[in-house]
């Protein structure tokens, strides 16, 4: 009983960390890419805004797919076993 509770807690932490990475990485990568492109083409806000919009779209899609997988499966996958 206690092990199952710990597994669920760690599984929730793992999901939160994964979702954080799924949101943060596109924002950072496309944001930095936008700043670099703006410096190269001397068009400051254009590529930053485009990068931000692409990052939000990519983050939204990855979170949607992850959430859809969790809901359709009914379980949260861990490395060792499924937790209901």
GIWO-V247162 format. One record per helix or strand. SS is the DSSP state (h for helix, s for strand). FROM is the first residue (numbers start at 1). LEN is the number of residues. Records with the same first field share a line. If there is no record, write none. Layout:
BEGIN
SS: FROM-LEN  FROM-LEN
END
This chain:
BEGIN
h: 2-40  44-30
s: 76-2  82-2
END
